Amino acid sequence: MQLAANKVQDYLGPAKVPIKAEYAHRPGDKTMRALAWFGNEDVRMIDAPIPDITEPEDVIIRVTGTTICGSDLHLYHGEIMTMQEGDILGHEFMGIVEEVGPGVKNISAGQRVVASFQIACGDCRYCKEKLSSFCDNSNNSSLQEKLYGTRDAGFFGYSHFTGGFPGGQAEYVRVPKGNVNLLPIPEEIPDEKALFLSDILPTSYHCVVDTGVTPGDVVAIWGLGPVGMYAAQWAQLKGASRIIGIDAVPERLNFASSKLRIETINFKEDKDIPKRIHELVPGGVDVALDCGTFHEPKTWMHKIQKTLMLETDVPEILNEMLVSVRKMGRCGMTAAYAGFANGVNVGALMEKGIRLIGNGQAPVHKYWKEIMNDYILTNKFNPTMIVSHRVPLEDMPDLYRVFDERKSGVLKVFVETQFSSPPSEGCPKTTRVSEWN
């Protein structure tokens, strides 16, 4: 997040919260492999200390599956000013419990578990309602508190803006408050189906449910990355009568039309998205969902403002949604916005009576058991549908580059470690990024 220079310096400095990001290191000289950030487009595999139990409710897990998320590209491009050299990245991961602290009562060594990408205390008013992403007690960022008035929960591997917790693109991870931040996984669910309970399954589900997709709705989705693809499937399951996906990556557009059987719009060919949507749906769609990670400015005005750090985010997708929905329509924002955008069409918001819903970071704890029990175990939803590749952890630097370029038909990649099981039936076999065309 390129925070406007005149707004940053006054905000830096930690707030007092009870959950610490720092961790003790395992005794001895053994290390683990991990992916760390060193600057703009500079991520490297390093030998890092293996975490040890630091607080009574800690759990140490051996990572068996991790991945890269579209929101990680904000870190990759150095857009988060609170990044520090050597920070271990990654907020979607799962593994096998190696060790538990003395205060952990419901998790045992040897269990397969998924970690939520957010770190919740389990005790505050939000955690008691399973709204784990809004935890009051796990993020020490004074910067976020000054910007938003409050703080989100701490997140794994997503800068000191979200607490500075080392992430899951590594062989081992310390999970604070393991009693509440780990979900045991039944043996009948393979890792490839379980991993995304960490983030994109609850995130996409929350986007659809929180915005209020109902039977018969016509839904438009901006962004056909993994979250957008999943959101389209959830909207179908919730009874949407018609879904229109908007993107510019040919492989994603082809996948959405052939596999999900939804209508698509290429925003590089149709420059005026609201005009095209009103041609397809006179009067506008019922629901617009922002699931995009392509928030690069489209116009010179916003390119200049971003370059000069006069805004941190662009309003162009939001404005397209506000014009594209019908009167009294609903707009849900689940894409990652961080600060300030100039030129929002507040007139359309007010005059059309639009319900603009900031979905927030998805409260994983609210949904992950429901998704696992009602949709994955019953085969109503197959998370592996969008898994395009499987690579070893050592390929993470190359994977970031290819993922950022949106080449080689990359959708979601399962990243294995030395502790991973072999690929499950029907899932991609291990390849190296260097082998991809």
C-alpha positions as CSV (number, residue, x, y, z in Angstrom):
1,M,0.0,0.0,0.0
2,Q,1.7,3.2,-1.1
3,L,0.4,5.3,1.7
4,A,0.4,9.0,1.0
5,A,3.7,10.3,2.4
6,N,2.1,13.0,4.5
7,K,-0.1,10.5,6.3
8,V,2.5,7.9,7.3
9,Q,5.1,9.2,9.8
10,D,2.5,10.2,12.4
11,Y,1.0,6.8,12.5
12,L,4.0,4.4,13.0
13,G,4.5,2.7,16.3
14,P,3.0,-0.4,17.9
15,A,-0.2,-0.6,19.9
16,K,-0.4,-2.7,23.0
17,V,-2.0,-6.1,22.3
18,P,-1.6,-9.4,24.2
19,I,-0.6,-11.7,21.3
20,K,3.1,-11.3,20.2
21,A,4.4,-11.8,16.7
22,E,7.9,-12.7,17.9
23,Y,8.7,-16.3,18.6
24,A,11.4,-18.3,20.2
25,H,13.7,-20.5,18.1
26,R,14.1,-24.2,18.4
27,P,17.3,-25.1,20.2
28,G,20.1,-26.3,18.0
29,D,21.4,-25.2,14.7
30,K,18.8,-26.8,12.4
31,T,17.0,-24.4,10.1
32,M,13.9,-24.5,7.8
33,R,13.4,-23.3,4.2
34,A,11.2,-20.2,3.9
35,L,10.2,-17.6,1.4
36,A,11.2,-14.1,2.5
37,W,10.7,-10.5,1.2
38,F,13.7,-8.2,0.5
39,G,12.2,-5.5,-1.6
40,N,10.1,-4.7,-4.7
41,E,9.8,-7.9,-6.8
42,D,12.6,-9.4,-4.6
43,V,11.6,-12.5,-2.8
44,R,14.1,-15.3,-1.9
45,M,14.3,-18.7,-0.4
46,I,16.2,-18.5,2.9
47,D,17.4,-20.7,5.7
48,A,15.4,-19.4,8.7
49,P,15.2,-20.5,12.4
50,I,12.6,-23.1,13.2
51,P,10.0,-21.6,15.5
52,D,9.5,-23.1,19.0
53,I,6.7,-22.9,21.5
54,T,6.7,-19.3,22.8
55,E,3.4,-18.8,24.6
56,P,1.3,-21.5,26.3
57,E,-1.4,-21.7,23.6
58,D,1.1,-21.9,20.7
59,V,1.1,-24.8,18.2
60,I,4.0,-25.6,15.9
61,I,3.0,-27.2,12.6
62,R,5.0,-28.9,9.8
63,V,3.6,-27.4,6.6
64,T,2.2,-29.9,4.1
65,G,0.6,-27.4,1.8
66,T,0.8,-23.7,1.1
67,T,0.1,-21.4,-1.9
68,I,0.3,-17.9,-3.3
69,C,-2.7,-15.6,-3.2
70,G,-3.5,-12.6,-5.4
71,S,-3.3,-10.3,-2.4
72,D,0.3,-11.4,-1.9
73,L,1.2,-9.4,-5.1
74,H,0.7,-6.2,-3.1
75,L,3.6,-7.3,-0.9
76,Y,5.6,-8.5,-3.9
77,H,5.4,-5.0,-5.4
78,G,6.4,-3.3,-2.2
79,E,3.1,-1.6,-1.9
80,I,2.9,-2.3,1.8
81,M,5.1,0.3,3.5
82,T,5.4,-1.7,6.7
83,M,7.2,-4.6,5.1
84,Q,10.7,-5.3,6.5
85,E,13.5,-7.2,4.9
86,G,13.5,-10.9,5.8
87,D,9.7,-11.0,6.5
88,I,8.4,-14.6,5.9
89,L,5.4,-14.4,3.6
90,G,2.3,-16.6,3.1
91,H,-1.1,-16.6,4.7
92,E,-2.7,-19.8,3.3
93,F,-1.3,-23.0,4.7
94,M,-2.0,-26.3,6.4
95,G,0.0,-29.0,7.9
96,I,0.6,-31.6,10.6
97,V,0.8,-30.7,14.3
98,E,4.4,-31.1,15.5
99,E,4.1,-29.7,19.1
100,V,1.5,-28.0,21.3
101,G,1.9,-25.6,24.2
102,P,0.7,-26.5,27.7
103,G,-2.4,-24.4,27.2
104,V,-3.7,-26.2,24.1
105,K,-6.4,-28.6,25.0
106,N,-8.2,-29.5,21.7
107,I,-5.4,-30.0,19.3
108,S,-2.9,-32.9,19.5
109,A,0.4,-33.8,17.9
110,G,0.0,-35.7,14.7
111,Q,-3.3,-34.1,13.6
112,R,-3.8,-32.7,10.2
113,V,-5.0,-29.1,10.5
114,V,-5.7,-26.0,8.4
115,A,-4.8,-22.6,9.8
116,S,-7.0,-19.6,9.3
117,F,-5.1,-16.7,7.6
118,Q,-6.1,-14.5,10.5
119,I,-5.0,-14.8,14.1
120,A,-7.9,-14.6,16.6
121,C,-7.7,-14.4,20.4
122,G,-11.0,-16.3,20.9
123,D,-12.1,-14.1,23.8
124,C,-13.0,-10.6,22.5
125,R,-16.6,-9.7,21.5
126,Y,-15.9,-10.4,17.8
127,C,-14.2,-13.7,18.3
128,K,-17.1,-14.9,20.5
129,E,-19.3,-14.3,17.5
130,K,-16.8,-16.2,15.2
131,L,-16.0,-12.9,13.5
132,S,-12.3,-13.9,13.6
133,S,-11.0,-11.3,11.1
134,F,-12.2,-8.5,13.4
135,C,-10.3,-9.7,16.5
136,D,-9.4,-6.8,18.8
137,N,-6.4,-8.4,20.4
138,S,-4.0,-9.8,17.8
139,N,-2.7,-6.9,15.7
140,N,-0.4,-4.2,17.2
141,S,-0.5,-1.8,14.2
142,S,-1.0,1.7,15.3
143,L,-0.9,2.7,11.6
144,Q,-4.0,0.6,10.9
145,E,-5.8,2.0,14.0
146,K,-5.1,5.6,12.9
147,L,-6.3,4.9,9.3
148,Y,-9.4,2.9,10.1
149,G,-10.2,3.9,13.7
150,T,-9.8,0.3,14.8
151,R,-7.6,-2.7,13.8
152,D,-8.3,-5.9,12.0
153,A,-7.0,-9.2,13.4
154,G,-3.4,-10.1,12.9
155,F,-2.7,-12.0,9.7
156,F,0.0,-14.5,8.9
157,G,2.7,-13.4,6.5
158,Y,1.2,-10.0,5.6
159,S,3.5,-7.3,6.9
160,H,3.6,-5.4,10.1
161,F,0.4,-3.6,9.1
162,T,-1.3,-6.8,10.2
163,G,0.9,-7.6,13.1
164,G,4.2,-8.9,11.6
165,F,3.5,-12.6,12.1
166,P,5.8,-14.9,10.1
167,G,3.9,-16.7,7.4
168,G,3.2,-20.1,5.9
169,Q,5.4,-20.1,2.8
170,A,7.8,-22.1,4.9
171,E,8.4,-25.6,6.3
172,Y,7.3,-24.8,9.8
173,V,4.9,-22.2,11.3
174,R,4.2,-21.1,14.9
175,V,0.4,-20.7,15.2
176,P,-0.6,-18.5,18.2
177,K,-3.8,-19.3,20.0
178,G,-3.8,-22.8,18.4
179,N,-7.0,-23.6,20.3
180,V,-9.0,-21.3,18.1
181,N,-6.9,-20.8,14.9
182,L,-6.6,-24.4,13.7
183,L,-9.3,-26.6,12.1
184,P,-8.8,-30.4,12.3
185,I,-9.2,-32.1,8.9
186,P,-10.9,-35.5,8.4
187,E,-8.7,-38.1,6.7
188,E,-11.1,-38.4,3.8
189,I,-10.4,-34.8,2.7
190,P,-7.1,-34.6,0.9
191,D,-4.8,-31.7,1.4
192,E,-5.7,-30.2,-2.0
193,K,-9.3,-29.9,-1.0
194,A,-8.5,-28.7,2.6
195,L,-5.9,-26.1,2.0
196,F,-8.1,-23.3,0.8
197,L,-10.3,-23.4,3.9
198,S,-7.5,-21.2,5.2
199,D,-8.6,-18.3,3.1
200,I,-10.2,-18.3,-0.4
201,L,-13.0,-20.7,0.3
202,P,-14.4,-18.6,3.3
203,T,-13.4,-15.4,1.5
204,S,-15.4,-16.1,-1.6
205,Y,-18.3,-17.6,0.4
206,H,-18.4,-14.6,2.7
207,C,-18.5,-12.2,-0.3
208,V,-21.6,-13.9,-1.7
209,V,-23.4,-14.4,1.6
210,D,-22.5,-11.1,3.1
211,T,-23.5,-9.1,0.0
212,G,-26.8,-11.1,-0.2
213,V,-27.0,-13.1,-3.4
214,T,-30.5,-14.6,-3.5
215,P,-32.3,-17.0,-5.9
216,G,-33.0,-15.4,-9.2
217,D,-30.4,-12.6,-8.9
218,V,-28.3,-11.5,-11.9
219,V,-24.7,-11.2,-10.6
220,A,-21.6,-9.5,-12.1
221,I,-18.2,-10.4,-10.8
222,W,-15.2,-8.2,-11.3
223,G,-12.0,-10.4,-11.3
224,L,-11.9,-14.0,-12.3
225,G,-8.9,-15.1,-10.2
226,P,-9.4,-17.9,-7.7
227,V,-11.7,-15.8,-5.4
228,G,-13.8,-14.7,-8.3
229,M,-14.1,-18.2,-9.7
230,Y,-15.1,-19.6,-6.3
231,A,-17.6,-16.7,-5.9
232,A,-19.2,-17.6,-9.2
233,Q,-19.7,-21.2,-8.0
234,W,-21.1,-20.0,-4.6
235,A,-23.5,-17.7,-6.5
236,Q,-24.7,-20.6,-8.6
237,L,-25.2,-22.7,-5.5
238,K,-27.2,-19.8,-3.9
239,G,-29.6,-19.7,-6.9
240,A,-28.3,-16.9,-9.1
241,S,-30.1,-17.0,-12.4
242,R,-27.2,-15.4,-14.4
243,I,-23.6,-14.6,-13.8
244,I,-21.3,-12.3,-15.7
245,G,-17.6,-12.4,-15.1
246,I,-15.2,-9.6,-16.0
247,D,-11.5,-10.0,-16.5
248,A,-8.8,-9.6,-19.2
249,V,-6.7,-12.8,-18.9
250,P,-7.7,-15.1,-21.8
251,E,-7.1,-18.3,-19.9
252,R,-9.3,-17.1,-17.0
253,L,-12.1,-16.0,-19.4
254,N,-12.0,-19.3,-21.2
255,F,-12.0,-21.3,-18.0
256,A,-15.0,-19.3,-16.7
257,S,-17.0,-19.8,-19.8
258,S,-16.2,-23.4,-20.5
259,K,-16.0,-24.8,-16.9
260,L,-18.3,-22.6,-14.9
261,R,-20.6,-21.9,-17.9
262,I,-20.9,-18.2,-17.1
263,E,-21.0,-15.2,-19.4
264,T,-17.7,-13.2,-19.6
265,I,-16.6,-9.7,-20.6
266,N,-13.0,-8.9,-21.5
267,F,-12.4,-5.4,-20.1
268,K,-9.5,-4.8,-22.6
269,E,-11.9,-5.3,-25.5
270,D,-15.0,-3.7,-23.9
271,K,-13.6,-0.5,-22.5
272,D,-16.9,0.7,-21.2
273,I,-18.0,-2.0,-18.8
274,P,-21.2,-0.4,-17.5
275,K,-22.4,0.2,-21.0
276,R,-21.8,-3.4,-21.9
277,I,-23.5,-4.7,-18.8
278,H,-26.6,-2.5,-19.5
279,E,-26.7,-3.9,-23.0
280,L,-26.7,-7.4,-21.6
281,V,-29.0,-6.6,-18.6
282,P,-31.2,-3.6,-19.3
283,G,-31.6,-1.7,-16.1
284,G,-28.5,-3.2,-14.5
285,V,-27.6,-6.3,-12.5
286,D,-28.9,-7.1,-9.0
287,V,-25.5,-7.7,-7.4
288,A,-22.0,-6.6,-8.2
289,L,-19.0,-8.2,-6.5
290,D,-15.5,-6.8,-6.6
291,C,-13.2,-9.9,-6.4
292,G,-10.4,-8.4,-8.4
293,T,-6.7,-8.1,-7.9
294,F,-6.3,-6.0,-11.0
295,H,-6.5,-2.6,-9.3
296,E,-3.9,-1.1,-11.5
297,P,-5.2,2.3,-12.7
298,K,-6.9,2.3,-16.0
299,T,-6.8,6.1,-16.6
300,W,-3.9,8.6,-16.8
301,M,-5.5,10.6,-14.0
302,H,-5.3,7.8,-11.5
303,K,-1.9,6.6,-12.8
304,I,-0.5,10.0,-12.0
305,Q,-2.2,10.2,-8.6
306,K,-0.9,6.7,-7.7
307,T,2.6,7.6,-8.9
308,L,2.6,10.8,-6.8
309,M,1.1,8.9,-3.8
310,L,-1.9,11.1,-3.8
311,E,-4.1,8.0,-3.4
312,T,-3.4,4.5,-2.3
313,D,-6.3,2.8,-4.2
314,V,-8.2,3.6,-7.4
315,P,-12.0,3.8,-7.5
316,E,-12.5,2.7,-11.0
317,I,-13.9,-0.8,-10.3
318,L,-16.1,0.6,-7.6
319,N,-17.4,3.3,-10.0
320,E,-18.1,0.7,-12.6
321,M,-20.1,-1.4,-10.1
322,L,-22.1,1.6,-8.9
323,V,-23.2,2.4,-12.5
324,S,-23.7,-1.2,-13.5
325,V,-26.2,-2.2,-10.8
326,R,-29.9,-1.5,-10.9
327,K,-31.5,1.0,-8.6
328,M,-31.5,-0.5,-5.0
329,G,-28.8,-3.0,-6.2
330,R,-26.1,-4.3,-4.0
331,C,-22.3,-3.9,-4.4
332,G,-19.9,-6.1,-2.3
333,M,-16.3,-5.2,-1.9
334,T,-14.1,-8.2,-1.0
335,A,-11.0,-7.2,-3.0
336,A,-8.2,-5.7,-1.0
337,Y,-8.4,-2.0,-0.6
338,A,-6.2,-0.4,2.0
339,G,-6.4,3.4,2.1
340,F,-7.7,6.3,0.0
341,A,-9.3,6.6,-3.4
342,N,-10.2,9.9,-5.2
343,G,-13.2,10.4,-7.4
344,V,-15.7,7.9,-6.0
345,N,-19.1,8.3,-7.7
346,V,-21.0,9.0,-4.4
347,G,-23.8,10.5,-6.4
348,A,-24.7,7.2,-8.0
349,L,-24.4,5.5,-4.6
350,M,-26.9,7.9,-3.1
351,E,-29.3,8.6,-5.9
352,K,-29.8,5.0,-6.9
353,G,-30.2,3.8,-3.3
354,I,-27.4,1.3,-3.7
355,R,-26.4,-0.9,-0.8
356,L,-22.5,-0.6,-0.8
357,I,-21.1,-3.4,1.4
358,G,-17.5,-3.5,2.5
359,N,-17.3,-7.3,3.1
360,G,-14.1,-6.8,5.1
361,Q,-11.5,-9.6,5.6
362,A,-13.6,-12.8,5.7
363,P,-14.2,-14.2,9.2
364,V,-12.8,-17.6,8.4
365,H,-13.9,-19.1,11.7
366,K,-17.6,-18.3,11.0
367,Y,-17.6,-20.4,7.8
368,W,-14.9,-23.0,7.6
369,K,-16.8,-25.8,9.4
370,E,-19.9,-25.2,7.4
371,I,-18.0,-25.3,4.1
372,M,-16.1,-28.4,5.1
373,N,-19.1,-30.4,6.4
374,D,-21.9,-29.2,4.1
375,Y,-20.0,-28.6,0.8
376,I,-16.7,-30.5,0.7
377,L,-17.6,-33.7,2.5
378,T,-20.9,-33.9,0.5
379,N,-19.1,-33.2,-2.8
380,K,-21.4,-30.2,-3.5
381,F,-18.2,-28.1,-4.0
382,N,-14.9,-29.3,-5.3
383,P,-12.1,-26.9,-4.3
384,T,-9.6,-28.6,-6.6
385,M,-11.4,-27.3,-9.7
386,I,-9.1,-24.3,-9.9
387,V,-5.9,-26.0,-8.9
388,S,-3.8,-25.6,-12.1
389,H,-0.3,-26.6,-10.9
390,R,1.7,-28.1,-8.1
391,V,5.3,-27.1,-7.4
392,P,7.9,-27.5,-4.7
393,L,8.5,-24.8,-2.1
394,E,11.9,-24.0,-3.6
395,D,10.1,-22.7,-6.7
396,M,8.3,-19.9,-4.8
397,P,10.4,-17.0,-6.1
398,D,9.8,-18.1,-9.7
399,L,6.1,-18.7,-8.9
400,Y,5.7,-15.2,-7.7
401,R,7.1,-13.9,-11.0
402,V,4.9,-16.1,-13.2
403,F,1.8,-15.5,-11.0
404,D,2.3,-11.8,-11.2
405,E,2.6,-12.0,-15.0
406,R,-0.6,-14.1,-15.2
407,K,1.0,-16.5,-17.6
408,S,1.1,-20.2,-18.2
409,G,-2.6,-20.6,-17.3
410,V,-1.9,-20.2,-13.6
411,L,-5.0,-20.2,-11.4
412,K,-4.2,-21.6,-8.0
413,V,-1.0,-23.5,-7.2
414,F,-0.5,-26.1,-4.6
415,V,2.9,-25.7,-3.1
416,E,4.4,-28.8,-1.5
417,T,7.1,-29.2,1.1
418,Q,9.3,-32.1,2.2
419,F,6.4,-33.1,4.5
420,S,3.7,-33.3,1.9
421,S,1.8,-36.4,0.8
422,P,1.9,-37.4,-2.9
423,P,-0.6,-35.7,-5.2
424,S,-4.2,-36.8,-4.7
425,E,-6.1,-38.5,-7.5
426,G,-7.2,-36.1,-10.2
427,C,-4.9,-33.3,-8.9
428,P,-1.9,-31.9,-10.8
429,K,1.4,-33.7,-10.4
430,T,4.5,-31.9,-9.3
431,T,6.3,-29.8,-11.9
432,R,8.9,-27.1,-11.9
433,V,8.1,-23.5,-12.8
434,S,11.0,-23.6,-15.2
435,E,9.3,-26.3,-17.2
436,W,6.1,-24.2,-17.9
437,N,5.7,-22.6,-21.3
